[in-house]
Amino acid sequence: MDKLKIGISIGDVNGIGLEIIIKTLADSKIFDYCTPIVYGHTKVASFYRRATEVNELNFNVIAEASQALPKRVNMINCWSEDVKIEPGIFNKEVGKYAFLSLERATNDLLAGHIDALVTAPINKDTIQSEEFNFPGHTEYLQFRGDAADSLMFLVSDTLRVGVVTGHIPIAKVAESITTEKILSKLRMMDSSLRNDFWIRKPKIAVLGLNPHASDNGLIGNEEADIITPAIEEARANDILAMGPYAADGFFANGTYLQFDAVLAMYHDQGLIPFKQIAFESGVNFTAGLSFVRTSPDHGTAFDIAGKNKASEVSFREALFAAIHIVKHRRETAELNENPLAFTKLSRDRD
């Protein structure tokens, strides 16, 4: 069977995106698992190849994904003009190239020309334009995938964290949290844990919104009026959700290790502990979509761009996560068509 074709968007050309892509793909063992297709431009990639001193890496330039060769780093040029590359410089003028890379890769993903997409970090300011008016990758891909909802899901070997509200101001968090929204995220999380990560009976912890999860109503009423009803309805629908837990003690005393995933109420409540615990190997996965997209759990890192200091570990983990999730989804679909095979496979794994 042909290796999966994994599309890679390059992110901001002045950030660390191409550095971590090149460092990852310089390991020829990657070709045993997938055929990578980078959406960018060879001149920009060659600049960073020299900066990272990975001289043995060559790009196979192709016009479309169907021409990709195995055992090669395939490159689709997404623009024709020269780009002034200034590592570490915030520049709105070059933000359009991050979008051109993402747009072309997403088009191929939706058309089925590639099997998954791994996105290198964008700068959420420089990429803004008439074509891209979104807080980040997650919202753009949800729109392109015509999905009613999606889940920002940070995953690692020891911790998985999703968020109810994503890239919105803190001032709008409380008013944005509803029982229905929490239930939607719990359903997506439960489904993803079962189908994407093959956890048969997922156990999900739900965090409170207020300090100390409101201390029985002393510090707010969202826990009693919104979060607890969502947990109860989820459990009534065979989703093993528990909580709400006070976020500080939950992570500090290691309670998170007792669960398969954690649903946080807002971005920093979930991402700060996740990055503290699993920053080096963490992966950002957009759950709830019909296609697979992953990314490293860090940003453009302008402060070290072009200095050959960026670690590729998180990007490499994102690449392998995309491969594993695609395979799990396909195996799940096959097993749903043949329940007897599922019974045998479960017995073999137990």
Buried (B, 14 or more C-beta within 10 A) or exposed (E): EEBBBBBBBBBBBBBBBBBBBBBBBBEEEBBEBBBBBBBBBBEBBBBBBEBBEBEEBEBBEBEEBEEBEEEBBBBBBBBEEEBEBEBBBBBEEBBBBBBBBBBBBBBBBBEEBBBBBBBBBBBBEBBBEEEBEBEBBBBBBBEBBEBEEBBBBBBBEEBBBBBBBBBEEEEEBBEBBBBEBBBBBBBBBBBBBBBBBBBEEBBBBBBBBBEBBBEEEEBBEBBBEBBBEBBEBBEEEEBBBBBBBBBBEBBEEEBBEEBBBBBBBBBEBBBBBBBEBBBEBBBBBBBBBEBBBBBBBBBBBBEBBBBBEBBBBBBBBBBBBBBBBBBBBEBBEEBEEEEEEBEEBEEEEE
